[in-house]
């Protein structure tokens, strides 16, 4: 491992402490609503582009 690798490893360890897993099913409705609002505001109508399973 060279010096650059050692430096990168140090930052990787710092970042990994803050790496948070996101519950995609929990946040999906929020992001879908944002997408739909954006599309509706751009005069594309209010057609739902996603359906919930």
N, C-alpha and C positions, 0 to 999 in steps of 0.2 A: 504494500500500500504506500503510495507516494504522498507527499505533503498536501497536495491538492485534495486527494481522496480523504485524508484525515480531516481536513478543514470541512469538506462537504459532509462527512459523517457527523461531525459535531452539530452542524445546522440541521441535518436530518433528524437527529435525536431530539433537538429542541422542537422542531415542527411536529414530530410524531406525538409529543405530549399533548398537543392541542388538536390533534386530529379527532374529529367528532363524527360518529356514525349518525346518519339521518334516517329516520323512519320514513321511507318514501311513501308508503300508503297513507301516513298521517298528513304529510305536507302536500300530497298530490292535489287534493281539491283546491287548496289555496292557489297553487300555481296555475291550475287549469282556469280558475276564475280570472286570474290576471291576463292570461292569454286571450280568453274570450272577451274581456273588457277592451283589450287593445284592438282586437279585430273589429268589434262593434264600433269603437270610436273612430276607426278608419273607414267607416261607411261600407263595411263588408256585410252588414246585417247582423242579426243576432242568432244566426244558426250555430247550434252547438257543434263544435268540431270534435269533441271527445264524448264518449258515453261511459258512464260508470258501470262497472261489472257487477 
